[in-house]
């Protein structure tokens, strides 16, 4: 693994959001198109989409980071993630572990419900005819409580998982790293910037909620801002150093004033 250094405690969550908007609004049609296509490819193709999430998001990062450097961008560049298909695919699958677990639990619950309904219709479950009519209700309530507990635990696990692997995809995309090395470095950088990442996620959730309130489908129009904000957070933690051998890193706000006069 290359000796890639990162900054600690430097994420300016509010700056990431505002700078993302300043960047996206200059070429909003391009970013909206990239976002919509990314969502279609990564979420609407059963089974196959799981293998495409990493490369697609790598392409999104590639476009945003390139424009942050002042370089020209175009729509076709979102497919540049496929140049690093295998490591990005592996990272994407690992990042999707919480969603995979949720899908397995959902399918298992549906299968169990189908079996319970079938047994009830055949009369195989005798406790419905017992003297205690509250027994089935107690079982159903207990199952509901367990489901709620599992759901909350899974949500918390998903948030932690996302935080720890936040930087893995852009690291693979920018530095051509292997999946394992990128994940290891992401773990170190994320734990050193945990507060800023959590605040960034909260602000992005508020932005997403604002978009959802716009007749529900407005979320599609704010996703480009969220994706760009993630790229700004990555650049704040992994700044581009000059090619000279200097030991002093850039200041924490080096990438926090995009678009300001």
FIDO-527122 format. One line per field, with one value per atom (N, C-alpha, C): residue in one letter; x, y, z; residue number from 0. Coordinates in steps of 0.001 Angstrom, whole numbers, plus 500000, padded with zeros to 6 digits. Atoms other than C-alpha are relative to their C-alpha. Last residue first. Layout:
res	(A, ...) $
px	(X, ...) $
py	(Y, ...) $
pz	(Z, ...) $
n	(NUM, ...) $
This chain:
res	(X, X, X, X, X, X, X, X, X, X, X, X, X, X, X, X, X, X, X, X, X, X, X, X, X, X, X, X, X, X, X, X, X, X, X, X, X, X, X, X, X, X, X, X, X, X, X, X, X, X, X, X, X, X, X, X, X, X, X, X, X, X, X, X, X, X, X, X, X, X, X, X, X, X, X, X, X, X, X, X, X, X, X, X, X, X, X, X, X, X, X, X, X, X, X, X, X, X, X, X, X, X, X, X, X, X, X, X, X, X, X, X, X, X, X, X, X, X, X, X, X, X, X, X, X, X, X, X, X, X, X, X, X, X, X, X, X, X, X, X, X, X, X, X, X, X, X, X, X, X, X, X, X, X, X, X, X, X, X, X, X, X, X, X, X, X, X, X, X, X, X, X, X, X, X, X, X, X, X, X, X, X, X, X, X, X, X, X, X, X, X, X, X, X, X, X, X, X, X, X, X, X, X, X, X, X, X, X, X, X, X, X, X, X, X, X, X, X, X, X, X, X, X, X, X, X, X, X, X, X, X, X, X, X, X, X, X, X, X, X, X, X, X, X, X, X, X, X, X, X, X, X, X, X, X, X, X, X, X, X, X, X, X, X, X, X, X, X, X, X, X, X, X, X, X, X, X, X, X, X, X, X, X, X, X, X, X, X, X, X, X, X, X, X, X, X, X, X, X, X, X, X, X, X, X, X, X, X, X, X, X, X, X, X, X, X, X, X, X, X, X, X, X, X, X, X, X, X, X, X, X, X, X, X, X, X, X, X, X, X, X, X, X, X, X, X, X, X, X, X, X, X, X, X, X, X, X, X, X, X, X, X, X, X, X, X, X, X, X, X, X, X, X, X, X, X, X, X, X, X, X, X, X, X, X, X, X, X, X, X, X, X, X, X, X, X, X, X, X, X, X, X, X, X, X, X, X, X, X, X, X, X, X, X, X, X, X, X, X, X, X, X, X, X, X, X, X, X, X, X, X, X, X, X, X, X, X, X, X, X, X, X, X, X, X, X, X, X, X, X, X, X, X, X, X, X, X, X, X, X, X, X, X, X, X, X, X, X, X, X, X, X, X, X, X, X, X, X, X, X, X, X, X, X, X, X, X, X, X, X, X, X, X, X, X, X, X, X, X, X, X, X, X, X, X, X, X, X, X, X, X, X, X, X, X, X, X, X, X, X, X, X, X, X, X, X, X, X, X, X, X, X, X, X, X, X, X, X, X, X, X, X, X, X, X, X, X, X, X, X, X, X, X, X, X, X, X, X, X, X, X, X, X, X, X, X, X, X, X, X, X, X, X, X, X, X, X, X, X, X, X, X, X, X, X, X, X, X, X, X, X, X, X, X, X, X, X, X, X, X, X, X, X, X, X, X, X, X, X, X, X, X, X, X, X, X, X, X, X, X, X, X, X, X, X, X, X, X, X, X, X, X, X, X, X, X, X, X, X, X, X, X, X, X, X, X, X, X, X, X, X, X, X, X, X, X, X, X, X, X, X, X, X, X, X, X, X, X, X, X, X, X, X, X, X, X, X, X, X, X, X, X, X, X, X, X, X, X, X, X, X, X, X, X, X, X, X, X, X, X, X, X, X, X, X, X, X, X, X, X, X, X, X, X, X, X, X, X, X, X, X, X, X, X, X, X, X, X, X, X, X, X, X, X, X, X, X, X, X, X, X, X, X, X, X, X, X, X, X, X, X, X, X, X, X, X, X, X, X, X, X, X, X, X, X, X, X, X, X, X, X, X, X, X, X, X, X, X, X, X, X, X, X) $
px	(499169, 485185, 501082, 500094, 483775, 500950, 501060, 483179, 499868, 500300, 485151, 498864, 500469, 486187, 499663, 501262, 486580, 499455, 501042, 489242, 498634, 499482, 492239, 498967, 501022, 490246, 500447, 501252, 492305, 498945, 500866, 495601, 498679, 500799, 497819, 499100, 501227, 500310, 499239, 501102, 503854, 498749, 500597, 506386, 498803, 500137, 507470, 499239, 499839, 508810, 499938, 498702, 507396, 500040, 499082, 504508, 501409, 499112, 502118, 500974, 498768, 499646, 500803, 498988, 496112, 501218, 499728, 494100, 501046, 498884, 492891, 500308, 499239, 490679, 501225, 499517, 489409, 500877, 498864, 489234, 500540, 498835, 487049, 501225, 499536, 484678, 501237, 499294, 484464, 500534, 498709, 483617, 500808, 499143, 480884, 501392, 499568, 479454, 500902, 498888, 479375, 500529, 498841, 477276, 501214, 499511, 474920, 501243, 499340, 474563, 500605, 498701, 473834, 500773, 498967, 471208, 501327, 498991, 469273, 501103, 499364, 467213, 501064, 499134, 466369, 500783, 498759, 465054, 500981, 498943, 462497, 501325, 498977, 460378, 501138, 499430, 458308, 501147, 500872, 456342, 500604, 500351, 459210, 499241, 501197, 459128, 499552, 501153, 461556, 498706, 500339, 464073, 498776, 500512, 463963, 499607, 501370, 464340, 499355, 500843, 467399, 498555, 500122, 468943, 499107, 500903, 468190, 499793, 501347, 469756, 498984, 500459, 472792, 498604, 500341, 473137, 499489, 501208, 472980, 499549, 501134, 475443, 498700, 500270, 477881, 498790, 500680, 477585, 499664, 501351, 478423, 499212, 500796, 481364, 498568, 500358, 482726, 499145, 500947, 482618, 499528, 501319, 484228, 498959, 500893, 487217, 498544, 499336, 490084, 499148, 499961, 487883, 500702, 501350, 487140, 499985, 500373, 490795, 498629, 499150, 491862, 499558, 500282, 488934, 500800, 501269, 489343, 499637, 499712, 492998, 498737, 499175, 492065, 500277, 500865, 489241, 500778, 500890, 491502, 499098, 499223, 494198, 499120, 499618, 491684, 500768, 501167, 490061, 500396, 500776, 493336, 498886, 499690, 494447, 499185, 499879, 494328, 500370, 498640, 495015, 500210, 498966, 492029, 501408, 500134, 489379, 501173, 499739, 490419, 500031, 498596, 490634, 500385, 499138, 487339, 501475, 500210, 485655, 500836, 499408, 487182, 499861, 498954, 486574, 500512, 500365, 483226, 501014, 499596, 484012, 499796, 498682, 484019, 500497, 498960, 481151, 501379, 499829, 478951, 501103, 499363, 479469, 500278, 498593, 478658, 500780, 499378, 475429, 501493, 499831, 474484, 500675, 498890, 475120, 500274, 498778, 472869, 501235, 499822, 470148, 501284, 499507, 470608, 500232, 498599, 470309, 500597, 499221, 467101, 501492, 499987, 465654, 500842, 499067, 466649, 500125, 498647, 464957, 501038, 499646, 461822, 501433, 499761, 461678, 500444, 498712, 462067, 500353, 498951, 459246, 501380, 499905, 457005, 501103, 499305, 457731, 500198, 498599, 456763, 500823, 499388, 453548, 501484, 499856, 452626, 500683, 498931, 453302, 500260, 498736, 451219, 501180, 499705, 448374, 501339, 499486, 448469, 500382, 498696, 448195, 500549, 498956, 445404, 501368, 499952, 442678, 501100, 499318, 443391, 500131, 500774, 440802, 500619, 499833, 442323, 499210, 501254, 440984, 500089, 501077, 443675, 498665, 500219, 446225, 498934, 501126, 445694, 499747, 499648, 447853, 498800, 498922, 447449, 500379, 500406, 444018, 501075, 500199, 444787, 499539, 501128, 444198, 499728, 501241, 446415, 498791, 500338, 449191, 498696, 500436, 449150, 499596, 501335, 449227, 499465, 500949, 452145, 498582, 500190, 454066, 498986, 500756, 453500, 499726, 501391, 454571, 499133, 500620, 457733, 498547, 500198, 458571, 499332, 501105, 458003, 499699, 501248, 460168, 498801, 500277, 462954, 498697, 500476, 462748, 499645, 501322, 462966, 499419, 500963, 465833, 498587, 500129, 467787, 498963, 500772, 467092, 499784, 501396, 468229, 499125, 500573, 471424, 498525, 500139, 472159, 499368, 501173, 471454, 499764, 501232, 473860, 498742, 500292, 476523, 498746, 501423, 476280, 499611, 500788, 479637, 498514, 499756, 481276, 499211, 500693, 479661, 500157, 501442, 480746, 499199, 500328, 484300, 498493, 499822, 484529, 499625, 501097, 483069, 500076, 501188, 485471, 498788, 499923, 488421, 498788, 499921, 487229, 500125, 501232, 486015, 500122, 499537, 488918, 498884, 498574, 488420, 500637, 499855, 484702, 501443, 499869, 484820, 500192, 498594, 485464, 500238, 499707, 481783, 501482, 500553, 480855, 500256, 498982, 483267, 499456, 499409, 480711, 501028, 500889, 478723, 500662, 501137, 481503, 499275, 500721, 484155, 498892, 501278, 486810, 499384, 499830, 489483, 498643, 500124, 489210, 500195, 498657, 490554, 499973, 499406, 487108, 501416, 500446, 485828, 500522, 499370, 487983, 499574, 498628, 486936, 500729, 500005, 483272, 501425, 500486, 483639, 500104, 499021, 485806, 499588, 498895, 483547, 501008, 500557, 480600, 501081, 500112, 482675, 499446, 498647, 483634, 499999, 499673, 479956, 501435, 500823, 479231, 500333, 499516, 482161, 499204, 498654, 481129, 500518, 500040, 477376, 501370, 499771, 477728, 500095, 498633, 478132, 500359, 499087, 475018, 501457, 499685, 473140, 500978, 498841, 473362, 500426, 498796, 471068, 501233, 499905, 467980, 501273, 499686, 468678, 500191, 501169, 466918, 500276, 501127, 469230, 498853, 499616, 472761, 498821, 499091, 472031, 500273, 500640, 468953, 500893, 501049, 470472, 499324, 499356, 473648, 498965, 499517, 471593, 500675, 501143, 469668, 500454, 500636, 472810, 498852, 499103, 474724, 499351, 500023, 471780, 500861, 501301, 471439, 499900, 499980, 475155, 498666, 499071, 475144, 499936, 500583, 472025, 500881, 500986, 473463, 499406, 500235, 476630, 498941, 499356, 477413, 499738, 500890, 474829, 500607, 501033, 476861, 499175, 499437, 480003, 498904, 499317, 478401, 500575, 501023, 476008, 500649, 500599, 478889, 498952, 499072, 480691, 499479, 500054, 477650, 500928, 501314, 477273, 499972, 500161, 480977, 498685, 499256, 481300, 499876, 500748, 478542, 500691, 501223, 480290, 499190, 500929, 483755, 498688, 501202, 485804, 499111, 499996, 489262, 498698, 500881, 489450, 499866, 500906, 492441, 499182, 500148, 494204, 498979, 501316, 495286, 500011, 500294, 498568, 498623, 500985, 499003, 499624, 499996, 502163, 499105, 499251, 501274, 499891, 500846, 500000, 500874) $
py	(498908, 535049, 500346, 498739, 531705, 501006, 499120, 528926, 501304, 500100, 526342, 500950, 498709, 527590, 499999, 499620, 524343, 501318, 500377, 522600, 500369, 499854, 524223, 499673, 499374, 524664, 500162, 500761, 522111, 500587, 499726, 523823, 499260, 498789, 522103, 500219, 500217, 519519, 501305, 499257, 520528, 499807, 500745, 517832, 500700, 499181, 519078, 499207, 500787, 516772, 500895, 499803, 518563, 499247, 501062, 517102, 500209, 499647, 519391, 498869, 499313, 517653, 500339, 500164, 516842, 500819, 498860, 516625, 499651, 500418, 513300, 501116, 500980, 514321, 499525, 499343, 517527, 499051, 499161, 515769, 500753, 500833, 512997, 500861, 500543, 515501, 499127, 498923, 517354, 499518, 499824, 514088, 501112, 501124, 513336, 500127, 499707, 516810, 498888, 499043, 516071, 500347, 500690, 512938, 500926, 500930, 514838, 499268, 499198, 517723, 499086, 499536, 515331, 500818, 501030, 513663, 500442, 499630, 516916, 498955, 498738, 516664, 500436, 500211, 512968, 501271, 500611, 513638, 499797, 498994, 515962, 499462, 500363, 512906, 501020, 501339, 513154, 499698, 500942, 516248, 498609, 499392, 518458, 498983, 499191, 517067, 500710, 500894, 514385, 500776, 500440, 517043, 499112, 498829, 518654, 499634, 499799, 515234, 501189, 501012, 514582, 500138, 499617, 517886, 499014, 498845, 516990, 500498, 500524, 513557, 501129, 500595, 515237, 499402, 498915, 517454, 499451, 499341, 514437, 501109, 500873, 512483, 500629, 499946, 515409, 499142, 498729, 515649, 500146, 500124, 511948, 501283, 500870, 512363, 499870, 499288, 515370, 499170, 498935, 513568, 500735, 500552, 510375, 501086, 498900, 512064, 499649, 498741, 509973, 501214, 499924, 506857, 501278, 499761, 507520, 500134, 498605, 507904, 500320, 499107, 504652, 501458, 500209, 502609, 500978, 499335, 504124, 499868, 498574, 503077, 500786, 499775, 499475, 501487, 500160, 499506, 500265, 498841, 500904, 499935, 498835, 498329, 501233, 500189, 495476, 501208, 499865, 496704, 499921, 501208, 497255, 500179, 500911, 500795, 498720, 501343, 502616, 498960, 500498, 505934, 498579, 498984, 507990, 499435, 499299, 505335, 500942, 500921, 502944, 500763, 500389, 505803, 499040, 498977, 507228, 499683, 499900, 503864, 501114, 501118, 503261, 500164, 499540, 506691, 498907, 498798, 506025, 500348, 500263, 502467, 501206, 500627, 503176, 499804, 499084, 505654, 499399, 498973, 503401, 500980, 500622, 500463, 501037, 500212, 502592, 499444, 498681, 503791, 499862, 499429, 500278, 501358, 500696, 498822, 500589, 499512, 501462, 499357, 498607, 500636, 500574, 500029, 496895, 501409, 500436, 497309, 500022, 498899, 499326, 499653, 498901, 496699, 501167, 500350, 493818, 501137, 499980, 495483, 499702, 498600, 496210, 500115, 499399, 492620, 501456, 500509, 491250, 500634, 499363, 493494, 499566, 498606, 492365, 500728, 499992, 488687, 501431, 500320, 489228, 500022, 498815, 490977, 499766, 498984, 488150, 501256, 500435, 485563, 501056, 499848, 487484, 499605, 498573, 487837, 500253, 499599, 484101, 501477, 500598, 483439, 500368, 498982, 485920, 499455, 499308, 483527, 501054, 498707, 481259, 500642, 499124, 478509, 501379, 500249, 476838, 501008, 500547, 476992, 499712, 499079, 479296, 499520, 499075, 477211, 501030, 500290, 474339, 501055, 499326, 475475, 499927, 500727, 472888, 500614, 500402, 474255, 499254, 501445, 474245, 499510, 500349, 478027, 498498, 499532, 478630, 499608, 500908, 476472, 500398, 501275, 478410, 499015, 499823, 481770, 498690, 499850, 480644, 500157, 501294, 479353, 500058, 500842, 482591, 498636, 499548, 484617, 499163, 500439, 482560, 500403, 501444, 483060, 499452, 500233, 486808, 498515, 499636, 486990, 499745, 501024, 485068, 500279, 501194, 487374, 498894, 499704, 490446, 498786, 500005, 489000, 500244, 501385, 488187, 499896, 500739, 491638, 498557, 499563, 493350, 499243, 500611, 491285, 500361, 501432, 492280, 499290, 500167, 495944, 498525, 499748, 495823, 499824, 501077, 494077, 500286, 500351, 496670, 498907, 498883, 498274, 499662, 499927, 494874, 501152, 501129, 494471, 500048, 499760, 497958, 498894, 498992, 497371, 500261, 500614, 494139, 500983, 500942, 495773, 499382, 499214, 498685, 499106, 499462, 496310, 500820, 501037, 494298, 500593, 500715, 497127, 499065, 500670, 499532, 499094, 500241, 500752, 499295, 501357, 500257, 499695, 500924, 503373, 498564, 500248, 505375, 499077, 501422, 504953, 499673, 500743, 508325, 498500, 500268, 509857, 499249, 501322, 509472, 499653, 501051, 512444, 498625, 500288, 514988, 498774, 501242, 516689, 499828, 500190, 519335, 498634, 500709, 519840, 499774, 499068, 522508, 499368, 499614, 520234, 500977, 499258, 520154, 500459, 498612, 519133, 500859, 499409, 516011, 501457, 499650, 515193, 500659, 498884, 515362, 500436, 498774, 513235, 501188, 499584, 510563, 501325, 499321, 510379, 500536, 498737, 509571, 500801, 499068, 506963, 501343, 499577, 505275, 500997, 498924, 505277, 500480, 498833, 503286, 501172, 499314, 500909, 501247, 499453, 500166, 500720, 498847, 499763, 500655, 498752, 497529, 501213, 499999, 494096, 501318, 500139, 494500, 500085, 498677, 495797, 499941, 499440, 492351, 501322, 500831, 490755, 500661, 501014, 492677, 499163, 501235, 495655, 498904, 500502, 498724, 498738, 500391, 499934, 499315, 500569, 500501, 499493, 501130, 501002, 499288, 501028, 503166, 498760, 500637, 505120, 498880, 500792, 505802, 499271, 501224, 506905, 499095, 500829, 509379, 498686, 500557, 510712, 499074, 501023, 511158, 499318, 501150, 512992, 498863, 500641, 515260, 498766, 500757, 515947, 499319, 501114, 516925, 499138, 500999, 519077, 498763, 500813, 520887, 498898, 500977, 522141, 499004, 499522, 525302, 499080, 499064, 524333, 500538, 500681, 521265, 500984, 500758, 523109, 499452, 499062, 525803, 499291, 499275, 523201, 500977, 500930, 520940, 500700, 500099, 523882, 499053, 498745, 524588, 499956, 499831, 520958, 501250, 501029, 520341, 500176, 499585, 523665, 499005, 498927, 522659, 500491, 500548, 519364, 501066, 498896, 520871, 499617, 499920, 517697, 501156, 498828, 518341, 500181, 498980, 516099, 501239, 500411, 514119, 501190, 499008, 514602, 499502, 499375, 511708, 500969, 499372, 510353, 500629, 498933, 507887, 500558, 499243, 505803, 501225, 498766, 503466, 500724, 498800, 500000, 501239) $
pz	(500521, 496758, 501016, 499281, 497724, 499398, 500514, 495215, 500725, 501437, 497144, 499642, 500458, 500583, 498517, 499387, 502508, 499536, 500938, 500452, 500561, 501363, 502118, 498956, 500837, 505316, 498550, 500036, 507279, 499075, 498850, 506318, 499873, 500181, 503734, 501203, 500766, 505030, 499823, 499406, 506087, 499152, 498906, 505244, 500617, 498816, 501846, 501056, 498793, 499193, 501235, 499364, 496175, 501309, 500375, 494210, 500536, 501115, 496017, 499749, 499637, 498274, 498748, 501048, 497216, 500383, 500891, 500398, 498955, 500855, 501827, 498998, 499224, 504764, 499232, 498791, 503141, 500821, 500354, 499762, 501212, 500321, 501175, 499728, 498722, 502765, 499782, 499310, 499437, 501340, 500660, 497675, 500664, 499593, 500196, 499388, 498626, 499600, 500526, 500080, 495854, 501387, 500564, 496416, 499948, 498992, 498724, 499502, 498969, 496270, 501056, 500516, 493403, 501025, 499925, 495642, 499387, 499007, 496025, 500122, 500374, 492817, 501004, 501157, 493209, 499653, 499533, 496717, 498854, 499982, 495132, 500481, 500972, 494324, 499946, 499837, 497506, 499036, 500713, 496421, 499925, 501284, 497608, 499152, 499778, 501143, 498731, 499946, 499995, 500179, 501353, 498956, 499979, 500710, 502384, 498576, 499525, 503954, 499315, 500622, 501784, 500411, 501413, 502872, 499259, 500021, 506497, 498568, 499752, 505993, 499975, 501254, 504416, 500156, 500920, 507479, 498672, 499483, 509781, 499059, 500280, 507636, 500480, 501440, 507698, 499654, 500258, 511480, 498528, 499442, 511764, 499752, 500861, 509397, 500508, 501221, 511275, 499069, 499687, 514594, 498766, 499719, 513280, 500250, 500387, 511654, 500299, 499649, 513058, 499662, 498542, 513076, 500472, 499497, 509408, 501519, 500251, 508417, 500585, 499223, 510070, 499837, 498579, 508759, 500857, 499709, 505291, 501474, 499884, 505249, 500320, 498809, 506012, 500203, 498828, 503456, 501281, 499946, 500738, 501230, 499568, 501475, 500136, 498598, 501298, 500522, 499125, 498063, 501474, 499889, 496227, 501011, 498902, 495587, 499882, 500583, 492268, 501058, 499787, 494068, 499463, 500202, 492937, 500062, 501265, 492367, 499746, 501103, 495110, 498686, 499901, 497598, 498878, 500627, 496348, 500103, 501456, 497070, 499375, 500733, 500523, 498483, 500917, 502073, 499060, 500753, 503780, 498915, 501384, 504858, 499082, 500052, 508605, 498569, 499528, 508464, 499786, 501018, 506321, 500388, 501166, 508645, 498919, 499635, 511701, 498808, 499880, 510053, 500304, 501333, 508918, 500026, 500648, 512359, 498618, 499357, 513894, 499380, 500426, 511371, 500585, 501376, 511951, 499467, 499973, 515710, 498602, 499426, 515253, 500013, 500969, 512896, 500507, 501076, 515179, 498997, 499439, 518136, 498925, 499778, 516079, 500534, 501306, 514811, 500146, 500483, 518336, 498658, 499193, 519565, 499514, 500428, 516703, 500760, 501289, 517434, 499512, 499746, 521054, 498740, 499387, 520057, 500268, 501040, 517667, 500555, 500902, 520364, 498931, 499276, 522902, 499122, 499983, 520401, 500695, 501325, 519724, 499950, 500263, 523479, 498627, 499957, 524142, 499631, 501286, 522982, 499959, 499879, 525919, 498630, 499132, 525932, 500090, 498581, 522968, 500800, 499482, 519421, 501490, 500316, 518119, 500549, 498906, 520028, 499683, 499137, 517632, 501047, 498764, 514804, 500935, 499342, 512042, 501338, 498665, 511090, 500736, 499959, 507407, 501365, 500869, 507171, 500018, 499382, 510201, 499169, 498902, 508804, 500671, 500559, 505557, 501074, 500577, 507359, 499437, 498894, 509502, 499480, 499354, 506484, 501128, 500934, 504570, 500621, 499975, 507601, 499070, 498755, 507949, 500095, 500115, 504276, 501261, 500929, 504615, 499854, 499333, 507732, 499104, 498995, 506005, 500720, 500707, 502980, 500991, 500547, 505195, 499280, 498901, 507233, 499488, 499544, 504073, 501110, 501001, 502627, 500427, 499908, 505830, 499010, 498795, 505882, 500131, 500285, 502279, 501195, 500867, 503074, 499673, 499235, 506023, 499164, 499053, 503854, 500838, 500061, 501057, 500982, 499493, 501894, 500064, 498555, 501461, 500614, 499378, 498034, 501517, 500064, 496966, 500665, 498996, 498190, 500022, 498679, 496190, 501098, 499803, 493075, 501391, 499684, 493414, 500214, 498639, 493641, 500392, 498962, 490596, 501401, 499697, 488332, 501201, 498777, 488397, 500530, 500231, 484814, 501191, 500511, 485487, 499601, 498885, 487634, 499553, 499776, 484482, 501193, 500207, 483633, 500216, 498865, 485157, 499872, 498987, 482658, 501196, 500170, 479881, 501059, 499491, 481164, 499944, 500867, 480686, 500534, 499723, 482776, 498970, 500698, 482144, 500313, 501260, 484835, 499331, 501108, 487531, 498643, 500418, 490263, 498826, 498888, 491861, 499662, 500138, 488423, 501152, 501176, 488547, 499837, 499635, 492095, 498831, 499047, 491091, 500330, 500646, 487943, 500947, 501000, 489586, 499364, 499319, 492634, 498989, 499503, 490365, 500714, 501115, 488528, 500426, 500328, 491788, 498852, 499068, 492721, 499800, 500339, 489572, 500911, 501204, 490063, 499645, 499825, 493675, 498773, 499100, 493107, 500120, 500727, 490054, 500904, 500519, 491660, 499309, 498866, 493830, 499550, 499470, 490782, 501162, 500691, 489148, 500616, 499868, 491731, 499375, 498943, 490545, 499896, 500716, 488239, 501043, 500724, 489612, 499197, 499169, 492345, 499296, 498708, 491119, 500816, 500163, 487411, 501324, 500818, 487942, 499912, 499200, 490820, 499231, 498952, 488846, 500842, 500625, 485836, 501033, 500382, 487966, 499375, 498804, 489631, 499647, 499450, 486365, 501197, 500901, 484817, 500504, 499826, 487838, 499115, 498751, 487775, 500275, 500093, 484105, 501253, 500896, 484408, 499886, 499289, 487431, 499125, 501067, 485785, 500485, 501217, 487752, 498812, 500686, 490388, 498710, 500775, 491315, 499188, 501119, 492402, 499093, 500892, 494546, 498777, 500759, 495969, 499024, 500961, 496942, 499152, 501126, 498535, 498928, 500762, 500694, 498790, 500633, 501773, 499134, 501036, 502403, 499256, 501182, 504238, 498870, 500652, 506629, 498744, 500585, 507361, 499279, 499790, 507860, 499316, 500830, 508103, 500446, 500884, 509581, 499219, 499447, 512643, 499145, 498923, 511385, 500491, 498950, 508049, 501026, 499880, 505863, 501170, 498729, 504577, 499978, 500189, 501734, 501366, 498762, 502029, 499829, 500046, 499169, 501336, 500000, 500000, 500000) $
n	(260, 260, 260, 259, 259, 259, 258, 258, 258, 257, 257, 257, 256, 256, 256, 255, 255, 255, 254, 254, 254, 253, 253, 253, 252, 252, 252, 251, 251, 251, 250, 250, 250, 249, 249, 249, 248, 248, 248, 247, 247, 247, 246, 246, 246, 245, 245, 245, 244, 244, 244, 243, 243, 243, 242, 242, 242, 241, 241, 241, 240, 240, 240, 239, 239, 239, 238, 238, 238, 237, 237, 237, 236, 236, 236, 235, 235, 235, 234, 234, 234, 233, 233, 233, 232, 232, 232, 231, 231, 231, 230, 230, 230, 229, 229, 229, 228, 228, 228, 227, 227, 227, 226, 226, 226, 225, 225, 225, 224, 224, 224, 223, 223, 223, 222, 222, 222, 221, 221, 221, 220, 220, 220, 219, 219, 219, 218, 218, 218, 217, 217, 217, 216, 216, 216, 215, 215, 215, 214, 214, 214, 213, 213, 213, 212, 212, 212, 211, 211, 211, 210, 210, 210, 209, 209, 209, 208, 208, 208, 207, 207, 207, 206, 206, 206, 205, 205, 205, 204, 204, 204, 203, 203, 203, 202, 202, 202, 201, 201, 201, 200, 200, 200, 199, 199, 199, 198, 198, 198, 197, 197, 197, 196, 196, 196, 195, 195, 195, 194, 194, 194, 193, 193, 193, 192, 192, 192, 191, 191, 191, 190, 190, 190, 189, 189, 189, 188, 188, 188, 187, 187, 187, 186, 186, 186, 185, 185, 185, 184, 184, 184, 183, 183, 183, 182, 182, 182, 181, 181, 181, 180, 180, 180, 179, 179, 179, 178, 178, 178, 177, 177, 177, 176, 176, 176, 175, 175, 175, 174, 174, 174, 173, 173, 173, 172, 172, 172, 171, 171, 171, 170, 170, 170, 169, 169, 169, 168, 168, 168, 167, 167, 167, 166, 166, 166, 165, 165, 165, 164, 164, 164, 163, 163, 163, 162, 162, 162, 161, 161, 161, 160, 160, 160, 159, 159, 159, 158, 158, 158, 157, 157, 157, 156, 156, 156, 155, 155, 155, 154, 154, 154, 153, 153, 153, 152, 152, 152, 151, 151, 151, 150, 150, 150, 149, 149, 149, 148, 148, 148, 147, 147, 147, 146, 146, 146, 145, 145, 145, 144, 144, 144, 143, 143, 143, 142, 142, 142, 141, 141, 141, 140, 140, 140, 139, 139, 139, 138, 138, 138, 137, 137, 137, 136, 136, 136, 135, 135, 135, 134, 134, 134, 133, 133, 133, 132, 132, 132, 131, 131, 131, 130, 130, 130, 129, 129, 129, 128, 128, 128, 127, 127, 127, 126, 126, 126, 125, 125, 125, 124, 124, 124, 123, 123, 123, 122, 122, 122, 121, 121, 121, 120, 120, 120, 119, 119, 119, 118, 118, 118, 117, 117, 117, 116, 116, 116, 115, 115, 115, 114, 114, 114, 113, 113, 113, 112, 112, 112, 111, 111, 111, 110, 110, 110, 109, 109, 109, 108, 108, 108, 107, 107, 107, 106, 106, 106, 105, 105, 105, 104, 104, 104, 103, 103, 103, 102, 102, 102, 101, 101, 101, 100, 100, 100, 99, 99, 99, 98, 98, 98, 97, 97, 97, 96, 96, 96, 95, 95, 95, 94, 94, 94, 93, 93, 93, 92, 92, 92, 91, 91, 91, 90, 90, 90, 89, 89, 89, 88, 88, 88, 87, 87, 87, 86, 86, 86, 85, 85, 85, 84, 84, 84, 83, 83, 83, 82, 82, 82, 81, 81, 81, 80, 80, 80, 79, 79, 79, 78, 78, 78, 77, 77, 77, 76, 76, 76, 75, 75, 75, 74, 74, 74, 73, 73, 73, 72, 72, 72, 71, 71, 71, 70, 70, 70, 69, 69, 69, 68, 68, 68, 67, 67, 67, 66, 66, 66, 65, 65, 65, 64, 64, 64, 63, 63, 63, 62, 62, 62, 61, 61, 61, 60, 60, 60, 59, 59, 59, 58, 58, 58, 57, 57, 57, 56, 56, 56, 55, 55, 55, 54, 54, 54, 53, 53, 53, 52, 52, 52, 51, 51, 51, 50, 50, 50, 49, 49, 49, 48, 48, 48, 47, 47, 47, 46, 46, 46, 45, 45, 45, 44, 44, 44, 43, 43, 43, 42, 42, 42, 41, 41, 41, 40, 40, 40, 39, 39, 39, 38, 38, 38, 37, 37, 37, 36, 36, 36, 35, 35, 35, 34, 34, 34, 33, 33, 33, 32, 32, 32, 31, 31, 31, 30, 30, 30, 29, 29, 29, 28, 28, 28, 27, 27, 27, 26, 26, 26, 25, 25, 25, 24, 24, 24, 23, 23, 23, 22, 22, 22, 21, 21, 21, 20, 20, 20, 19, 19, 19, 18, 18, 18, 17, 17, 17, 16, 16, 16, 15, 15, 15, 14, 14, 14, 13, 13, 13, 12, 12, 12, 11, 11, 11, 10, 10, 10, 9, 9, 9, 8, 8, 8, 7, 7, 7, 6, 6, 6, 5, 5, 5, 4, 4, 4, 3, 3, 3, 2, 2, 2, 1, 1, 1, 0, 0, 0) $
